[in-house]
Amino acid sequence: MKIYIAGPMSGIKDYNHPAFHAMAAKLRAEGHDVVSPAELITDENYTTWIAAMRVCIAALMTCDRVEKIEGWSKSKGACIEVDLAYRLGVYVTGATE
């Protein structure tokens, strides 16, 4: 299964990369193909928040499941991603807040 990780990045130390990397490692150990914003967003494509969201939403659209990590509900971007997934009928799991 191809899984997208949704969670908070903006305003968090190291853009919350440790939490994204930990979840990616867990999911990969379970045999999943993982798409993590912490791996997608680079200095070249993070010129603005909207530019990063364009990259992330395009990647989410290729996934079978969205895995929410802690703090997702306090993130504008993660809320958009989770809402989009629900509206498209993509399976959503993970942190409940």
PDB file as gemmi writes it, atoms N, CA and C in Angstrom:
CRYST1    1.000    1.000    1.000  90.00  90.00  90.00 P 1                      
ATOM      1  N   MET A   1       0.850  -1.182   0.000  1.00  0.00           N  
ATOM      2  CA  MET A   1       0.000   0.000   0.000  1.00  0.00           C  
ATOM      3  C   MET A   1       0.891   1.239   0.000  1.00  0.00           C  
ATOM      4  N   LYS A   2       0.469   2.256  -0.733  1.00  0.00           N  
ATOM      5  CA  LYS A   2       1.196   3.521  -0.781  1.00  0.00           C  
ATOM      6  C   LYS A   2       0.535   4.488   0.201  1.00  0.00           C  
ATOM      7  N   ILE A   3       1.313   4.951   1.174  1.00  0.00           N  
ATOM      8  CA  ILE A   3       0.777   5.745   2.271  1.00  0.00           C  
ATOM      9  C   ILE A   3       1.419   7.131   2.326  1.00  0.00           C  
ATOM     10  N   TYR A   4       0.568   8.144   2.432  1.00  0.00           N  
ATOM     11  CA  TYR A   4       0.995   9.531   2.591  1.00  0.00           C  
ATOM     12  C   TYR A   4       0.928   9.887   4.068  1.00  0.00           C  
ATOM     13  N   ILE A   5       1.957  10.554   4.582  1.00  0.00           N  
ATOM     14  CA  ILE A   5       1.969  10.978   5.978  1.00  0.00           C  
ATOM     15  C   ILE A   5       1.527  12.439   6.060  1.00  0.00           C  
ATOM     16  N   ALA A   6       0.507  12.701   6.862  1.00  0.00           N  
ATOM     17  CA  ALA A   6      -0.008  14.061   7.052  1.00  0.00           C  
ATOM     18  C   ALA A   6       0.268  14.503   8.484  1.00  0.00           C  
ATOM     19  N   GLY A   7       0.855  15.685   8.626  1.00  0.00           N  
ATOM     20  CA  GLY A   7       1.132  16.195   9.960  1.00  0.00           C  
ATOM     21  C   GLY A   7       1.639  17.609   9.905  1.00  0.00           C  
ATOM     22  N   PRO A   8       1.879  18.197  11.075  1.00  0.00           N  
ATOM     23  CA  PRO A   8       2.313  19.585  11.138  1.00  0.00           C  
ATOM     24  C   PRO A   8       3.792  19.738  10.817  1.00  0.00           C  
ATOM     25  N   MET A   9       4.135  20.831  10.145  1.00  0.00           N  
ATOM     26  CA  MET A   9       5.526  21.154   9.842  1.00  0.00           C  
ATOM     27  C   MET A   9       5.844  22.608  10.190  1.00  0.00           C  
ATOM     28  N   SER A  10       5.029  23.517   9.712  1.00  0.00           N  
ATOM     29  CA  SER A  10       5.287  24.950   9.899  1.00  0.00           C  
ATOM     30  C   SER A  10       5.323  25.314  11.381  1.00  0.00           C  
ATOM     31  N   GLY A  11       6.327  26.100  11.750  1.00  0.00           N  
ATOM     32  CA  GLY A  11       6.420  26.586  13.112  1.00  0.00           C  
ATOM     33  C   GLY A  11       6.949  25.582  14.119  1.00  0.00           C  
ATOM     34  N   ILE A  12       7.377  24.413  13.647  1.00  0.00           N  
ATOM     35  CA  ILE A  12       7.890  23.374  14.539  1.00  0.00           C  
ATOM     36  C   ILE A  12       9.385  23.202  14.276  1.00  0.00           C  
ATOM     37  N   LYS A  13      10.142  23.009  15.348  1.00  0.00           N  
ATOM     38  CA  LYS A  13      11.588  22.826  15.232  1.00  0.00           C  
ATOM     39  C   LYS A  13      11.891  21.747  14.201  1.00  0.00           C  
ATOM     40  N   ASP A  14      12.841  22.026  13.335  1.00  0.00           N  
ATOM     41  CA  ASP A  14      13.247  21.102  12.265  1.00  0.00           C  
ATOM     42  C   ASP A  14      12.066  20.673  11.395  1.00  0.00           C  
ATOM     43  N   TYR A  15      11.057  21.531  11.338  1.00  0.00           N  
ATOM     44  CA  TYR A  15       9.842  21.252  10.542  1.00  0.00           C  
ATOM     45  C   TYR A  15       9.209  19.905  10.892  1.00  0.00           C  
ATOM     46  N   ASN A  16       9.442  19.452  12.117  1.00  0.00           N  
ATOM     47  CA  ASN A  16       8.856  18.193  12.602  1.00  0.00           C  
ATOM     48  C   ASN A  16       9.386  16.979  11.838  1.00  0.00           C  
ATOM     49  N   HIS A  17      10.501  17.135  11.172  1.00  0.00           N  
ATOM     50  CA  HIS A  17      11.063  16.023  10.391  1.00  0.00           C  
ATOM     51  C   HIS A  17      11.286  14.754  11.218  1.00  0.00           C  
ATOM     52  N   PRO A  18      11.754  14.837  12.480  1.00  0.00           N  
ATOM     53  CA  PRO A  18      11.938  13.593  13.244  1.00  0.00           C  
ATOM     54  C   PRO A  18      10.655  12.761  13.345  1.00  0.00           C  
ATOM     55  N   ALA A  19       9.512  13.402  13.548  1.00  0.00           N  
ATOM     56  CA  ALA A  19       8.243  12.661  13.636  1.00  0.00           C  
ATOM     57  C   ALA A  19       7.873  12.044  12.285  1.00  0.00           C  
ATOM     58  N   PHE A  20       8.079  12.783  11.211  1.00  0.00           N  
ATOM     59  CA  PHE A  20       7.797  12.255   9.878  1.00  0.00           C  
ATOM     60  C   PHE A  20       8.725  11.088   9.551  1.00  0.00           C  
ATOM     61  N   HIS A  21      10.005  11.232   9.867  1.00  0.00           N  
ATOM     62  CA  HIS A  21      10.975  10.165   9.572  1.00  0.00           C  
ATOM     63  C   HIS A  21      10.683   8.910  10.391  1.00  0.00           C  
ATOM     64  N   ALA A  22      10.291   9.094  11.656  1.00  0.00           N  
ATOM     65  CA  ALA A  22       9.963   7.936  12.503  1.00  0.00           C  
ATOM     66  C   ALA A  22       8.758   7.183  11.946  1.00  0.00           C  
ATOM     67  N   MET A  23       7.726   7.910  11.544  1.00  0.00           N  
ATOM     68  CA  MET A  23       6.539   7.250  10.985  1.00  0.00           C  
ATOM     69  C   MET A  23       6.876   6.584   9.657  1.00  0.00           C  
ATOM     70  N   ALA A  24       7.659   7.240   8.834  1.00  0.00           N  
ATOM     71  CA  ALA A  24       8.048   6.645   7.549  1.00  0.00           C  
ATOM     72  C   ALA A  24       8.809   5.346   7.769  1.00  0.00           C  
ATOM     73  N   ALA A  25       9.723   5.342   8.726  1.00  0.00           N  
ATOM     74  CA  ALA A  25      10.499   4.127   9.018  1.00  0.00           C  
ATOM     75  C   ALA A  25       9.590   3.001   9.497  1.00  0.00           C  
ATOM     76  N   LYS A  26       8.646   3.322  10.369  1.00  0.00           N  
ATOM     77  CA  LYS A  26       7.698   2.318  10.877  1.00  0.00           C  
ATOM     78  C   LYS A  26       6.883   1.714   9.733  1.00  0.00           C  
ATOM     79  N   LEU A  27       6.334   2.571   8.888  1.00  0.00           N  
ATOM     80  CA  LEU A  27       5.490   2.104   7.789  1.00  0.00           C  
ATOM     81  C   LEU A  27       6.300   1.302   6.766  1.00  0.00           C  
ATOM     82  N   ARG A  28       7.511   1.728   6.491  1.00  0.00           N  
ATOM     83  CA  ARG A  28       8.367   0.986   5.553  1.00  0.00           C  
ATOM     84  C   ARG A  28       8.741  -0.380   6.122  1.00  0.00           C  
ATOM     85  N   ALA A  29       8.961  -0.435   7.434  1.00  0.00           N  
ATOM     86  CA  ALA A  29       9.269  -1.717   8.078  1.00  0.00           C  
ATOM     87  C   ALA A  29       8.097  -2.695   7.955  1.00  0.00           C  
ATOM     88  N   GLU A  30       6.901  -2.145   7.833  1.00  0.00           N  
ATOM     89  CA  GLU A  30       5.699  -2.965   7.636  1.00  0.00           C  
ATOM     90  C   GLU A  30       5.509  -3.330   6.163  1.00  0.00           C  
ATOM     91  N   GLY A  31       6.388  -2.832   5.308  1.00  0.00           N  
ATOM     92  CA  GLY A  31       6.339  -3.190   3.893  1.00  0.00           C  
ATOM     93  C   GLY A  31       5.608  -2.213   2.989  1.00  0.00           C  
ATOM     94  N   HIS A  32       5.282  -1.050   3.491  1.00  0.00           N  
ATOM     95  CA  HIS A  32       4.541  -0.068   2.697  1.00  0.00           C  
ATOM     96  C   HIS A  32       5.466   0.851   1.905  1.00  0.00           C  
ATOM     97  N   ASP A  33       4.944   1.364   0.821  1.00  0.00           N  
ATOM     98  CA  ASP A  33       5.583   2.434   0.051  1.00  0.00           C  
ATOM     99  C   ASP A  33       5.117   3.730   0.709  1.00  0.00           C  
ATOM    100  N   VAL A  34       6.040   4.598   1.094  1.00  0.00           N  
ATOM    101  CA  VAL A  34       5.688   5.773   1.888  1.00  0.00           C  
ATOM    102  C   VAL A  34       6.027   7.067   1.149  1.00  0.00           C  
ATOM    103  N   VAL A  35       5.101   8.026   1.244  1.00  0.00           N  
ATOM    104  CA  VAL A  35       5.310   9.373   0.724  1.00  0.00           C  
ATOM    105  C   VAL A  35       5.266  10.314   1.927  1.00  0.00           C  
ATOM    106  N   SER A  36       6.395  10.956   2.204  1.00  0.00           N  
ATOM    107  CA  SER A  36       6.503  11.837   3.360  1.00  0.00           C  
ATOM    108  C   SER A  36       6.827  13.264   2.912  1.00  0.00           C  
ATOM    109  N   PRO A  37       6.038  14.229   3.364  1.00  0.00           N  
ATOM    110  CA  PRO A  37       6.352  15.621   3.055  1.00  0.00           C  
ATOM    111  C   PRO A  37       7.769  16.015   3.492  1.00  0.00           C  
ATOM    112  N   ALA A  38       8.275  15.394   4.547  1.00  0.00           N  
ATOM    113  CA  ALA A  38       9.628  15.696   5.020  1.00  0.00           C  
ATOM    114  C   ALA A  38      10.682  15.286   3.997  1.00  0.00           C  
ATOM    115  N   GLU A  39      10.323  14.385   3.099  1.00  0.00           N  
ATOM    116  CA  GLU A  39      11.226  13.964   2.032  1.00  0.00           C  
ATOM    117  C   GLU A  39      10.920  14.666   0.713  1.00  0.00           C  
ATOM    118  N   LEU A  40       9.704  15.165   0.572  1.00  0.00           N  
ATOM    119  CA  LEU A  40       9.280  15.835  -0.667  1.00  0.00           C  
ATOM    120  C   LEU A  40       9.720  17.288  -0.753  1.00  0.00           C  
ATOM    121  N   ILE A  41       9.626  17.985   0.353  1.00  0.00           N  
ATOM    122  CA  ILE A  41       9.848  19.421   0.363  1.00  0.00           C  
ATOM    123  C   ILE A  41      11.341  19.727   0.478  1.00  0.00           C  
ATOM    124  N   THR A  42      11.831  20.474  -0.485  1.00  0.00           N  
ATOM    125  CA  THR A  42      13.238  20.867  -0.508  1.00  0.00           C  
ATOM    126  C   THR A  42      13.323  22.392  -0.560  1.00  0.00           C  
ATOM    127  N   ASP A  43      14.522  22.911  -0.443  1.00  0.00           N  
ATOM    128  CA  ASP A  43      14.689  24.359  -0.541  1.00  0.00           C  
ATOM    129  C   ASP A  43      14.214  24.890  -1.888  1.00  0.00           C  
ATOM    130  N   GLU A  44      14.316  24.055  -2.935  1.00  0.00           N  
ATOM    131  CA  GLU A  44      13.910  24.485  -4.276  1.00  0.00           C  
ATOM    132  C   GLU A  44      12.397  24.622  -4.422  1.00  0.00           C  
ATOM    133  N   ASN A  45      11.624  23.726  -3.785  1.00  0.00           N  
ATOM    134  CA  ASN A  45      10.174  23.787  -3.972  1.00  0.00           C  
ATOM    135  C   ASN A  45       9.442  24.370  -2.758  1.00  0.00           C  
ATOM    136  N   TYR A  46      10.172  24.774  -1.733  1.00  0.00           N  
ATOM    137  CA  TYR A  46       9.531  25.404  -0.580  1.00  0.00           C  
ATOM    138  C   TYR A  46       9.785  26.906  -0.600  1.00  0.00           C  
ATOM    139  N   THR A  47       9.446  27.503  -1.713  1.00  0.00           N  
ATOM    140  CA  THR A  47       9.582  28.946  -1.833  1.00  0.00           C  
ATOM    141  C   THR A  47       8.464  29.651  -1.081  1.00  0.00           C  
ATOM    142  N   THR A  48       7.293  29.007  -1.031  1.00  0.00           N  
ATOM    143  CA  THR A  48       6.151  29.520  -0.271  1.00  0.00           C  
ATOM    144  C   THR A  48       5.365  28.323   0.255  1.00  0.00           C  
ATOM    145  N   TRP A  49       4.491  28.590   1.198  1.00  0.00           N  
ATOM    146  CA  TRP A  49       3.644  27.535   1.750  1.00  0.00           C  
ATOM    147  C   TRP A  49       2.783  26.917   0.638  1.00  0.00           C  
ATOM    148  N   ILE A  50       2.204  27.744  -0.223  1.00  0.00           N  
ATOM    149  CA  ILE A  50       1.345  27.232  -1.291  1.00  0.00           C  
ATOM    150  C   ILE A  50       2.147  26.375  -2.267  1.00  0.00           C  
ATOM    151  N   ALA A  51       3.392  26.730  -2.528  1.00  0.00           N  
ATOM    152  CA  ALA A  51       4.228  25.913  -3.409  1.00  0.00           C  
ATOM    153  C   ALA A  51       4.452  24.532  -2.790  1.00  0.00           C  
ATOM    154  N   ALA A  52       4.693  24.493  -1.496  1.00  0.00           N  
ATOM    155  CA  ALA A  52       4.868  23.211  -0.814  1.00  0.00           C  
ATOM    156  C   ALA A  52       3.581  22.397  -0.849  1.00  0.00           C  
ATOM    157  N   MET A  53       2.440  23.053  -0.642  1.00  0.00           N  
ATOM    158  CA  MET A  53       1.152  22.345  -0.677  1.00  0.00           C  
ATOM    159  C   MET A  53       0.874  21.770  -2.062  1.00  0.00           C  
ATOM    160  N   ARG A  54       1.260  22.463  -3.103  1.00  0.00           N  
ATOM    161  CA  ARG A  54       1.065  21.937  -4.460  1.00  0.00           C  
ATOM    162  C   ARG A  54       1.827  20.630  -4.637  1.00  0.00           C  
ATOM    163  N   VAL A  55       3.051  20.600  -4.151  1.00  0.00           N  
ATOM    164  CA  VAL A  55       3.864  19.380  -4.235  1.00  0.00           C  
ATOM    165  C   VAL A  55       3.221  18.266  -3.415  1.00  0.00           C  
ATOM    166  N   CYS A  56       2.815  18.590  -2.201  1.00  0.00           N  
ATOM    167  CA  CYS A  56       2.266  17.571  -1.298  1.00  0.00           C  
ATOM    168  C   CYS A  56       0.920  17.028  -1.768  1.00  0.00           C  
ATOM    169  N   ILE A  57       0.048  17.903  -2.208  1.00  0.00           N  
ATOM    170  CA  ILE A  57      -1.274  17.430  -2.665  1.00  0.00           C  
ATOM    171  C   ILE A  57      -1.131  16.564  -3.909  1.00  0.00           C  
ATOM    172  N   ALA A  58      -0.252  16.935  -4.808  1.00  0.00           N  
ATOM    173  CA  ALA A  58      -0.027  16.093  -5.992  1.00  0.00           C  
ATOM    174  C   ALA A  58       0.465  14.709  -5.569  1.00  0.00           C  
ATOM    175  N   ALA A  59       1.346  14.660  -4.577  1.00  0.00           N  
ATOM    176  CA  ALA A  59       1.856  13.374  -4.098  1.00  0.00           C  
ATOM    177  C   ALA A  59       0.764  12.579  -3.387  1.00  0.00           C  
ATOM    178  N   LEU A  60      -0.037  13.252  -2.581  1.00  0.00           N  
ATOM    179  CA  LEU A  60      -1.137  12.585  -1.877  1.00  0.00           C  
ATOM    180  C   LEU A  60      -2.085  11.901  -2.866  1.00  0.00           C  
ATOM    181  N   MET A  61      -2.297  12.533  -3.998  1.00  0.00           N  
ATOM    182  CA  MET A  61      -3.227  12.003  -4.994  1.00  0.00           C  
ATOM    183  C   MET A  61      -2.780  10.658  -5.569  1.00  0.00           C  
ATOM    184  N   THR A  62      -1.546  10.266  -5.342  1.00  0.00           N  
ATOM    185  CA  THR A  62      -1.044   8.986  -5.843  1.00  0.00           C  
ATOM    186  C   THR A  62      -1.125   7.888  -4.782  1.00  0.00           C  
ATOM    187  N   CYS A  63      -1.644   8.222  -3.596  1.00  0.00           N  
ATOM    188  CA  CYS A  63      -1.604   7.291  -2.467  1.00  0.00           C  
ATOM    189  C   CYS A  63      -2.945   6.594  -2.213  1.00  0.00           C  
ATOM    190  N   ASP A  64      -2.838   5.454  -1.520  1.00  0.00           N  
ATOM    191  CA  ASP A  64      -4.006   4.648  -1.171  1.00  0.00           C  
ATOM    192  C   ASP A  64      -4.514   4.935   0.235  1.00  0.00           C  
ATOM    193  N   ARG A  65      -3.661   5.552   1.048  1.00  0.00           N  
ATOM    194  CA  ARG A  65      -4.005   5.780   2.456  1.00  0.00           C  
ATOM    195  C   ARG A  65      -3.269   7.021   2.943  1.00  0.00           C  
ATOM    196  N   VAL A  66      -3.879   7.699   3.912  1.00  0.00           N  
ATOM    197  CA  VAL A  66      -3.237   8.823   4.592  1.00  0.00           C  
ATOM    198  C   VAL A  66      -3.087   8.444   6.059  1.00  0.00           C  
ATOM    199  N   GLU A  67      -1.880   8.576   6.567  1.00  0.00           N  
ATOM    200  CA  GLU A  67      -1.582   8.309   7.972  1.00  0.00           C  
ATOM    201  C   GLU A  67      -1.353   9.644   8.674  1.00  0.00           C  
ATOM    202  N   LYS A  68      -2.205   9.959   9.657  1.00  0.00           N  
ATOM    203  CA  LYS A  68      -2.095  11.211  10.398  1.00  0.00           C  
ATOM    204  C   LYS A  68      -1.110  11.021  11.553  1.00  0.00           C  
ATOM    205  N   ILE A  69      -0.222  12.012  11.756  1.00  0.00           N  
ATOM    206  CA  ILE A  69       0.661  11.965  12.907  1.00  0.00           C  
ATOM    207  C   ILE A  69       0.245  13.024  13.920  1.00  0.00           C  
ATOM    208  N   GLU A  70       0.716  12.868  15.134  1.00  0.00           N  
ATOM    209  CA  GLU A  70       0.374  13.756  16.239  1.00  0.00           C  
ATOM    210  C   GLU A  70       0.482  15.228  15.839  1.00  0.00           C  
ATOM    211  N   GLY A  71      -0.544  15.974  16.184  1.00  0.00           N  
ATOM    212  CA  GLY A  71      -0.574  17.399  15.906  1.00  0.00           C  
ATOM    213  C   GLY A  71      -1.184  17.774  14.568  1.00  0.00           C  
ATOM    214  N   TRP A  72      -1.612  16.788  13.806  1.00  0.00           N  
ATOM    215  CA  TRP A  72      -2.122  17.062  12.451  1.00  0.00           C  
ATOM    216  C   TRP A  72      -3.287  18.051  12.466  1.00  0.00           C  
ATOM    217  N   SER A  73      -4.161  17.963  13.475  1.00  0.00           N  
ATOM    218  CA  SER A  73      -5.368  18.798  13.481  1.00  0.00           C  
ATOM    219  C   SER A  73      -5.072  20.277  13.753  1.00  0.00           C  
ATOM    220  N   LYS A  74      -3.844  20.580  14.188  1.00  0.00           N  
ATOM    221  CA  LYS A  74      -3.454  21.971  14.428  1.00  0.00           C  
ATOM    222  C   LYS A  74      -2.709  22.564  13.235  1.00  0.00           C  
ATOM    223  N   SER A  75      -2.600  21.778  12.165  1.00  0.00           N  
ATOM    224  CA  SER A  75      -1.882  22.201  10.972  1.00  0.00           C  
ATOM    225  C   SER A  75      -2.862  22.501   9.845  1.00  0.00           C  
ATOM    226  N   LYS A  76      -2.808  23.718   9.330  1.00  0.00           N  
ATOM    227  CA  LYS A  76      -3.696  24.091   8.221  1.00  0.00           C  
ATOM    228  C   LYS A  76      -3.492  23.157   7.030  1.00  0.00           C  
ATOM    229  N   GLY A  77      -2.238  22.888   6.677  1.00  0.00           N  
ATOM    230  CA  GLY A  77      -1.950  22.026   5.534  1.00  0.00           C  
ATOM    231  C   GLY A  77      -2.409  20.598   5.740  1.00  0.00           C  
ATOM    232  N   ALA A  78      -2.122  20.039   6.914  1.00  0.00           N  
ATOM    233  CA  ALA A  78      -2.528  18.655   7.190  1.00  0.00           C  
ATOM    234  C   ALA A  78      -4.055  18.530   7.211  1.00  0.00           C  
ATOM    235  N   CYS A  79      -4.740  19.542   7.736  1.00  0.00           N  
ATOM    236  CA  CYS A  79      -6.211  19.503   7.733  1.00  0.00           C  
ATOM    237  C   CYS A  79      -6.752  19.494   6.303  1.00  0.00           C  
ATOM    238  N   ILE A  80      -6.144  20.269   5.442  1.00  0.00           N  
ATOM    239  CA  ILE A  80      -6.546  20.282   4.028  1.00  0.00           C  
ATOM    240  C   ILE A  80      -6.310  18.901   3.418  1.00  0.00           C  
ATOM    241  N   GLU A  81      -5.149  18.312   3.693  1.00  0.00           N  
ATOM    242  CA  GLU A  81      -4.809  16.994   3.137  1.00  0.00           C  
ATOM    243  C   GLU A  81      -5.767  15.914   3.627  1.00  0.00           C  
ATOM    244  N   VAL A  82      -6.053  15.927   4.920  1.00  0.00           N  
ATOM    245  CA  VAL A  82      -6.953  14.913   5.487  1.00  0.00           C  
ATOM    246  C   VAL A  82      -8.368  15.098   4.954  1.00  0.00           C  
ATOM    247  N   ASP A  83      -8.830  16.344   4.894  1.00  0.00           N  
ATOM    248  CA  ASP A  83     -10.166  16.608   4.353  1.00  0.00           C  
ATOM    249  C   ASP A  83     -10.270  16.148   2.903  1.00  0.00           C  
ATOM    250  N   LEU A  84      -9.260  16.454   2.116  1.00  0.00           N  
ATOM    251  CA  LEU A  84      -9.242  16.025   0.715  1.00  0.00           C  
ATOM    252  C   LEU A  84      -9.296  14.503   0.619  1.00  0.00           C  
ATOM    253  N   ALA A  85      -8.497  13.836   1.437  1.00  0.00           N  
ATOM    254  CA  ALA A  85      -8.487  12.369   1.420  1.00  0.00           C  
ATOM    255  C   ALA A  85      -9.870  11.812   1.738  1.00  0.00           C  
ATOM    256  N   TYR A  86     -10.496  12.312   2.800  1.00  0.00           N  
ATOM    257  CA  TYR A  86     -11.855  11.849   3.142  1.00  0.00           C  
ATOM    258  C   TYR A  86     -12.823  12.087   1.994  1.00  0.00           C  
ATOM    259  N   ARG A  87     -12.785  13.259   1.406  1.00  0.00           N  
ATOM    260  CA  ARG A  87     -13.716  13.595   0.330  1.00  0.00           C  
ATOM    261  C   ARG A  87     -13.511  12.734  -0.917  1.00  0.00           C  
ATOM    262  N   LEU A  88     -12.272  12.270  -1.122  1.00  0.00           N  
ATOM    263  CA  LEU A  88     -11.967  11.414  -2.261  1.00  0.00           C  
ATOM    264  C   LEU A  88     -12.169   9.925  -1.962  1.00  0.00           C  
ATOM    265  N   GLY A  89     -12.463   9.624  -0.709  1.00  0.00           N  
ATOM    266  CA  GLY A  89     -12.658   8.230  -0.331  1.00  0.00           C  
ATOM    267  C   GLY A  89     -11.363   7.484  -0.075  1.00  0.00           C  
ATOM    268  N   VAL A  90     -10.279   8.229   0.167  1.00  0.00           N  
ATOM    269  CA  VAL A  90      -8.994   7.615   0.502  1.00  0.00           C  
ATOM    270  C   VAL A  90      -9.035   7.220   1.976  1.00  0.00           C  
ATOM    271  N   TYR A  91      -8.560   6.027   2.284  1.00  0.00           N  
ATOM    272  CA  TYR A  91      -8.532   5.511   3.634  1.00  0.00           C  
ATOM    273  C   TYR A  91      -7.636   6.391   4.504  1.00  0.00           C  
ATOM    274  N   VAL A  92      -8.147   6.821   5.677  1.00  0.00           N  
ATOM    275  CA  VAL A  92      -7.397   7.691   6.579  1.00  0.00           C  
ATOM    276  C   VAL A  92      -7.274   7.009   7.933  1.00  0.00           C  
ATOM    277  N   THR A  93      -6.038   6.933   8.442  1.00  0.00           N  
ATOM    278  CA  THR A  93      -5.768   6.318   9.739  1.00  0.00           C  
ATOM    279  C   THR A  93      -4.823   7.211  10.535  1.00  0.00           C  
ATOM    280  N   GLY A  94      -4.542   6.803  11.756  1.00  0.00           N  
ATOM    281  CA  GLY A  94      -3.523   7.486  12.535  1.00  0.00           C  
ATOM    282  C   GLY A  94      -4.079   8.249  13.714  1.00  0.00           C  
ATOM    283  N   ALA A  95      -3.321   9.244  14.155  1.00  0.00           N  
ATOM    284  CA  ALA A  95      -3.619  10.013  15.353  1.00  0.00           C  
ATOM    285  C   ALA A  95      -5.033  10.588  15.312  1.00  0.00           C  
ATOM    286  N   THR A  96      -5.717  10.444  16.426  1.00  0.00           N  
ATOM    287  CA  THR A  96      -7.062  11.046  16.556  1.00  0.00           C  
ATOM    288  C   THR A  96      -6.939  12.211  17.518  1.00  0.00           C  
ATOM    289  N   GLU A  97      -7.423  13.347  17.103  1.00  0.00           N  
ATOM    290  CA  GLU A  97      -7.329  14.556  17.951  1.00  0.00           C  
ATOM    291  C   GLU A  97      -8.636  15.284  17.955  1.00  0.00           C  
TER     292      GLU A  97                                                      
END                                                                             
